[in-house]
Amino acid sequence: MYDFRNVEVQCQDGVATVRVNRPKVLNALNAETVLEITECFGRLGRDDAVSGVLLTGAGDRSFVAGADIAELVEDDPLGAKRTAERGQGMCAAVERLGKPVIAVVNGFALGGGCELALACTLRTASEKARIGLPEVTLGIIPGYGGTQRLPRLIGAGRALEMILGGKPVTAEEAFRIGLVNRVFPPESLLAESEQWLRQILANGPLAIRFAKEAVHRGLEGSLEAGLGIEADLFGTLAASEDRKEGLTAFLEKRRPTFCNR
């Protein structure tokens, strides 16, 4: 079901681990890999056996080192726009999965790699990670959503500092400014990230999906509009079996058993 040339997928007990697998070029995103990631997340969304995803890069040097420069240099204006739209489609597939996705940043996350991490629900990083958007040093701008998602995550001022300066930040700095949620030693990064994801997945799956939707849709408009979205989703959950089970379990002082309905 998950047979790709540049992407590896392993599934175990509800968690899918997705690895971008081009270690010889630091997992750079060529067009084929972008399309494979997009297709992979489409399938993950339809796979009822998968509740959450860990997204990382093969090897111990790089998450994703950016777009494939050898391809970018060949783009004319129309081709460059299509490249950006293809990358934006990939990131949208990750962001809109409906299941929590943790970017496990095990090394360089530059350019398109940083943008891919930004599309994830949450981000963890190795102490050795370096994260940034260096596009301006090449005479271009981020094209896979970096100019939009980064300001929404860390604020316009800090985002512009990273985008206009083009200099990557350390894992420590990324944590300080809210770009990553947690930092772990390299040797325990994946295991700690999986443990965190499984803690999240112990909660109501419908509630997790609706909470993600409320946050993302709410950020697209005014506070008033966002509050309306929240109320609608809160009301919709009232008809779910999971909501009844969760509240009943609390009153009965036991752990809930959710059924995703």
The 8 nearest C-alpha neighbors of each residue, nearest first, counted from 0:
[[1, 2, 42, 3, 39, 8, 43, 46],
 [2, 0, 3, 8, 39, 7, 42, 6],
 [1, 3, 0, 4, 7, 6, 8, 39],
 [4, 2, 6, 5, 1, 35, 7, 39],
 [3, 5, 6, 2, 7, 20, 32, 35],
 [6, 4, 20, 3, 32, 19, 21, 7],
 [7, 5, 19, 20, 3, 18, 4, 8],
 [6, 8, 18, 17, 20, 19, 3, 9],
 [9, 7, 17, 16, 1, 18, 15, 10],
 [8, 10, 16, 15, 17, 11, 7, 14],
 [11, 9, 15, 14, 16, 8, 13, 12],
 [10, 12, 14, 13, 15, 9, 16, 49],
 [13, 11, 14, 10, 49, 48, 15, 50],
 [12, 14, 49, 50, 11, 48, 51, 15],
 [15, 13, 51, 11, 52, 10, 49, 12],
 [16, 14, 10, 52, 9, 53, 17, 49],
 [17, 15, 53, 9, 8, 52, 54, 10],
 [16, 18, 8, 54, 7, 53, 55, 15],
 [19, 17, 56, 55, 7, 6, 57, 20],
 [18, 20, 56, 6, 57, 26, 5, 21],
 [19, 21, 5, 57, 6, 18, 22, 26],
 [20, 22, 26, 23, 24, 5, 25, 19],
 [23, 21, 25, 26, 24, 57, 20, 58],
 [22, 24, 21, 25, 26, 20, 27, 58],
 [25, 23, 22, 26, 27, 21, 64, 67],
 [24, 26, 22, 61, 27, 64, 23, 21],
 [27, 25, 21, 63, 22, 24, 20, 19],
 [28, 26, 65, 64, 66, 67, 63, 25],
 [29, 27, 66, 67, 32, 33, 65, 26],
 [28, 30, 67, 32, 31, 66, 27, 33],
 [31, 29, 33, 32, 34, 28, 82, 85],
 [30, 32, 34, 33, 29, 35, 28, 5],
 [33, 31, 35, 29, 34, 30, 28, 5],
 [34, 32, 30, 36, 35, 31, 28, 89],
 [33, 35, 37, 31, 32, 36, 38, 30],
 [34, 36, 32, 38, 37, 33, 39, 31],
 [37, 35, 39, 33, 38, 34, 32, 40],
 [36, 38, 89, 34, 35, 39, 40, 92],
 [37, 39, 41, 35, 36, 40, 34, 42],
 [40, 38, 36, 42, 41, 37, 35, 43],
 [41, 39, 43, 42, 37, 38, 92, 44],
 [40, 42, 38, 44, 39, 43, 37, 92],
 [43, 41, 45, 39, 40, 44, 46, 38],
 [44, 42, 40, 46, 45, 41, 39, 49],
 [43, 45, 41, 42, 96, 46, 40, 97],
 [44, 46, 42, 43, 47, 41, 49, 40],
 [47, 45, 43, 48, 44, 49, 42, 50],
 [46, 48, 49, 45, 50, 44, 43, 13],
 [47, 49, 46, 13, 50, 12, 14, 10],
 [50, 48, 13, 47, 46, 14, 51, 15],
 [49, 51, 13, 14, 98, 48, 200, 52],
 [52, 50, 14, 99, 98, 49, 100, 15],
 [51, 53, 100, 15, 14, 16, 54, 101],
 [52, 54, 16, 101, 100, 17, 102, 15],
 [55, 53, 17, 102, 103, 18, 16, 101],
 [56, 54, 18, 103, 62, 102, 104, 17],
 [55, 57, 62, 19, 18, 61, 63, 20],
 [58, 56, 20, 18, 22, 19, 59, 55],
 [57, 59, 60, 22, 56, 61, 20, 25],
 [58, 60, 61, 105, 106, 57, 56, 62],
 [61, 59, 106, 58, 107, 105, 25, 62],
 [60, 62, 106, 107, 25, 63, 105, 59],
 [61, 63, 56, 104, 106, 105, 108, 107],
 [64, 62, 112, 26, 108, 61, 27, 65],
 [63, 65, 109, 27, 108, 107, 25, 112],
 [66, 64, 111, 110, 112, 109, 27, 63],
 [65, 67, 28, 27, 111, 68, 29, 110],
 [66, 68, 29, 28, 27, 69, 70, 71],
 [69, 67, 71, 70, 66, 72, 65, 29],
 [70, 68, 67, 71, 72, 73, 29, 66],
 [69, 71, 68, 72, 67, 73, 29, 74],
 [72, 70, 68, 73, 74, 69, 67, 79],
 [71, 73, 70, 74, 69, 68, 75, 67],
 [72, 74, 71, 70, 75, 69, 78, 79],
 [75, 73, 78, 79, 71, 72, 76, 70],
 [74, 76, 78, 77, 79, 73, 72, 80],
 [77, 75, 79, 78, 80, 74, 81, 82],
 [78, 76, 80, 79, 75, 81, 74, 82],
 [77, 79, 74, 81, 75, 80, 76, 82],
 [80, 78, 82, 76, 74, 81, 77, 75],
 [81, 79, 83, 77, 82, 78, 84, 76],
 [80, 82, 84, 78, 79, 83, 85, 77],
 [83, 81, 79, 85, 80, 84, 78, 86],
 [84, 82, 142, 80, 86, 81, 85, 143],
 [83, 85, 87, 81, 86, 82, 88, 80],
 [84, 86, 88, 82, 83, 87, 81, 89],
 [87, 85, 143, 89, 83, 88, 84, 82],
 [86, 88, 143, 84, 90, 89, 85, 144],
 [89, 87, 91, 85, 86, 90, 84, 92],
 [88, 90, 37, 86, 92, 87, 91, 33],
 [89, 91, 87, 93, 92, 118, 88, 115],
 [90, 92, 94, 88, 93, 89, 95, 87],
 [93, 91, 89, 90, 95, 94, 37, 40],
 [94, 92, 90, 91, 96, 95, 118, 40],
 [93, 95, 118, 91, 119, 92, 96, 90],
 [96, 94, 92, 97, 93, 91, 98, 212],
 [95, 97, 98, 93, 44, 94, 92, 40],
 [96, 98, 208, 95, 99, 44, 211, 212],
 [97, 99, 96, 51, 208, 50, 100, 207],
 [100, 98, 51, 120, 52, 101, 97, 50],
 [101, 99, 52, 120, 119, 53, 51, 98],
 [102, 100, 121, 53, 122, 119, 120, 103],
 [101, 103, 122, 54, 116, 104, 119, 53],
 [104, 102, 55, 123, 54, 124, 105, 101],
 [105, 103, 124, 62, 106, 102, 123, 55],
 [104, 106, 125, 62, 61, 128, 103, 124],
 [107, 105, 61, 128, 60, 62, 104, 129],
 [106, 108, 61, 129, 64, 62, 128, 109],
 [109, 107, 112, 130, 113, 63, 64, 62],
 [108, 110, 64, 131, 112, 113, 65, 130],
 [111, 109, 132, 65, 112, 113, 133, 114],
 [110, 112, 65, 114, 66, 113, 115, 109],
 [113, 111, 63, 108, 65, 109, 115, 110],
 [112, 114, 108, 109, 116, 110, 115, 111],
 [115, 113, 111, 117, 145, 112, 116, 143],
 [114, 116, 112, 118, 117, 113, 90, 111],
 [115, 117, 113, 119, 118, 102, 114, 112],
 [118, 116, 114, 115, 119, 113, 148, 149],
 [117, 119, 94, 115, 116, 90, 93, 114],
 [120, 118, 100, 116, 117, 121, 94, 101],
 [119, 121, 100, 99, 101, 118, 94, 122],
 [122, 120, 101, 119, 102, 100, 180, 123],
 [121, 123, 102, 179, 101, 180, 103, 124],
 [124, 122, 181, 103, 182, 179, 180, 104],
 [125, 123, 104, 182, 103, 105, 128, 183],
 [124, 126, 185, 128, 105, 127, 183, 184],
 [125, 127, 184, 170, 128, 183, 182, 185],
 [126, 128, 125, 106, 170, 129, 185, 169],
 [129, 127, 106, 125, 170, 107, 126, 105],
 [128, 130, 169, 107, 168, 167, 106, 170],
 [131, 129, 108, 167, 168, 109, 107, 113],
 [132, 130, 167, 109, 133, 113, 168, 166],
 [131, 133, 110, 165, 109, 162, 134, 161],
 [134, 132, 165, 135, 136, 166, 131, 110],
 [133, 135, 140, 139, 137, 136, 132, 141],
 [136, 134, 138, 139, 137, 140, 133, 165],
 [135, 137, 134, 138, 133, 165, 139, 164],
 [138, 136, 135, 134, 139, 133, 140, 165],
 [137, 139, 135, 136, 134, 140, 133, 141],
 [138, 140, 135, 134, 137, 141, 136, 142],
 [141, 139, 134, 135, 142, 138, 162, 146],
 [142, 140, 145, 134, 143, 146, 110, 132],
 [141, 143, 83, 144, 140, 145, 86, 87],
 [144, 142, 87, 86, 83, 145, 114, 141],
 [145, 143, 147, 146, 142, 87, 148, 114],
 [144, 146, 114, 147, 148, 141, 149, 143],
 [145, 147, 144, 149, 148, 141, 150, 142],
 [148, 146, 145, 144, 149, 150, 151, 152],
 [147, 149, 151, 145, 150, 144, 146, 152],
 [148, 150, 152, 151, 145, 158, 147, 146],
 [151, 149, 154, 155, 158, 152, 153, 148],
 [150, 152, 148, 149, 154, 153, 147, 155],
 [151, 153, 149, 150, 154, 148, 178, 177],
 [154, 152, 150, 177, 151, 149, 157, 178],
 [155, 153, 150, 156, 151, 157, 152, 158],
 [154, 156, 150, 158, 157, 159, 153, 151],
 [157, 155, 159, 158, 154, 160, 150, 153],
 [156, 158, 160, 159, 155, 154, 153, 161],
 [159, 157, 155, 150, 161, 160, 156, 149],
 [160, 158, 162, 156, 161, 157, 163, 155],
 [159, 161, 157, 158, 163, 162, 164, 156],
 [162, 160, 158, 164, 159, 165, 163, 166],
 [161, 163, 159, 165, 164, 160, 132, 158],
 [164, 162, 160, 165, 159, 161, 135, 133],
 [165, 163, 161, 166, 162, 160, 133, 135],
 [164, 166, 133, 162, 163, 132, 161, 135],
 [165, 167, 164, 133, 131, 161, 168, 132],
 [168, 166, 131, 130, 129, 165, 132, 169],
 [169, 167, 130, 129, 172, 131, 173, 166],
 [168, 170, 129, 172, 171, 173, 128, 130],
 [169, 171, 173, 128, 172, 126, 174, 129],
 [170, 172, 174, 169, 173, 175, 126, 182],
 [173, 171, 175, 169, 174, 170, 168, 176],
 [174, 172, 178, 170, 176, 171, 175, 179],
 [175, 173, 179, 177, 171, 172, 176, 178],
 [174, 176, 172, 173, 177, 171, 178, 179],
 [177, 175, 173, 174, 178, 172, 153, 157],
 [178, 176, 174, 179, 175, 153, 173, 180],
 [177, 179, 173, 176, 174, 153, 180, 152],
 [180, 178, 122, 174, 177, 173, 123, 181],
 [179, 181, 122, 123, 174, 177, 121, 178],
 [180, 182, 123, 179, 124, 174, 183, 122],
 [183, 181, 124, 123, 125, 126, 170, 184],
 [182, 184, 188, 125, 126, 124, 185, 187],
 [185, 183, 126, 186, 125, 187, 188, 182],
 [186, 184, 125, 188, 187, 183, 126, 105],
 [185, 187, 184, 188, 189, 183, 125, 190],
 [188, 186, 190, 185, 184, 189, 191, 183],
 [189, 187, 185, 183, 191, 190, 186, 184],
 [188, 190, 192, 191, 187, 193, 103, 186],
 [189, 191, 193, 187, 192, 188, 194, 186],
 [192, 190, 194, 188, 193, 189, 187, 195],
 [193, 191, 189, 195, 190, 194, 188, 196],
 [192, 194, 196, 190, 195, 191, 189, 197],
 [193, 195, 191, 197, 192, 196, 190, 198],
 [196, 194, 198, 192, 193, 197, 191, 199],
 [195, 197, 193, 199, 198, 194, 192, 200],
 [196, 198, 200, 194, 199, 195, 193, 201],
 [199, 197, 195, 201, 196, 200, 194, 202],
 [198, 200, 196, 197, 201, 202, 195, 99],
 [199, 201, 197, 202, 198, 196, 204, 50],
 [200, 202, 198, 199, 197, 203, 204, 257],
 [203, 201, 200, 199, 204, 207, 198, 206],
 [202, 204, 206, 205, 257, 207, 241, 201],
 [205, 203, 207, 206, 259, 202, 208, 200],
 [206, 204, 208, 207, 203, 259, 209, 260],
 [205, 207, 209, 203, 204, 208, 210, 236],
 [206, 208, 204, 210, 205, 209, 203, 211],
 [209, 207, 205, 97, 211, 206, 210, 98],
 [208, 210, 212, 206, 211, 207, 213, 205],
 [209, 211, 213, 207, 212, 208, 206, 214],
 [212, 210, 208, 214, 209, 213, 215, 207],
 [211, 213, 209, 215, 210, 214, 216, 208],
 [214, 212, 210, 216, 211, 229, 217, 215],
 [213, 215, 217, 211, 212, 216, 218, 210],
 [216, 214, 212, 218, 217, 213, 211, 219],
 [217, 215, 219, 213, 218, 214, 212, 225],
 [216, 218, 225, 214, 219, 215, 213, 220],
 [217, 219, 215, 216, 220, 214, 225, 221],
 [218, 220, 217, 216, 215, 221, 225, 214],
 [221, 219, 218, 217, 224, 225, 222, 216],
 [220, 222, 224, 223, 225, 217, 219, 218],
 [221, 223, 225, 224, 226, 220, 217, 218],
 [222, 224, 226, 221, 225, 227, 220, 228],
 [225, 223, 227, 221, 226, 222, 220, 228],
 [226, 224, 217, 222, 228, 227, 223, 221],
 [225, 227, 229, 223, 228, 224, 222, 230],
 [226, 228, 224, 230, 225, 229, 231, 223],
 [229, 227, 225, 231, 226, 230, 213, 232],
 [228, 230, 226, 232, 227, 231, 213, 233],
 [229, 231, 233, 227, 228, 232, 234, 226],
 [232, 230, 228, 234, 233, 229, 227, 235],
 [231, 233, 235, 229, 234, 230, 236, 228],
 [234, 232, 230, 236, 231, 235, 229, 237],
 [233, 235, 231, 237, 232, 236, 230, 238],
 [234, 236, 232, 237, 233, 238, 231, 239],
 [237, 235, 239, 238, 233, 234, 232, 242],
 [236, 238, 234, 235, 239, 242, 233, 243],
 [239, 237, 236, 235, 240, 242, 234, 243],
 [240, 238, 236, 241, 242, 237, 260, 243],
 [239, 241, 243, 260, 242, 244, 238, 258],
 [242, 240, 244, 239, 257, 243, 245, 260],
 [241, 243, 245, 239, 244, 240, 237, 246],
 [244, 242, 240, 241, 246, 245, 247, 239],
 [245, 243, 241, 247, 242, 246, 248, 240],
 [244, 246, 242, 248, 255, 247, 243, 241],
 [245, 247, 249, 243, 248, 244, 242, 250],
 [248, 246, 244, 250, 249, 245, 243, 251],
 [249, 247, 251, 253, 255, 245, 250, 246],
 [250, 248, 252, 246, 247, 251, 253, 245],
 [249, 251, 247, 248, 252, 246, 253, 245],
 [250, 252, 248, 249, 253, 247, 246, 254],
 [253, 251, 249, 250, 248, 254, 247, 255],
 [254, 252, 248, 251, 249, 255, 250, 247],
 [253, 255, 248, 256, 252, 249, 245, 251],
 [256, 254, 248, 245, 257, 244, 253, 249],
 [255, 257, 258, 254, 244, 245, 241, 248],
 [256, 258, 241, 259, 203, 255, 244, 245],
 [257, 259, 260, 241, 256, 240, 204, 203],
 [260, 258, 204, 205, 257, 241, 203, 240],
 [259, 240, 258, 239, 241, 205, 257, 204]]
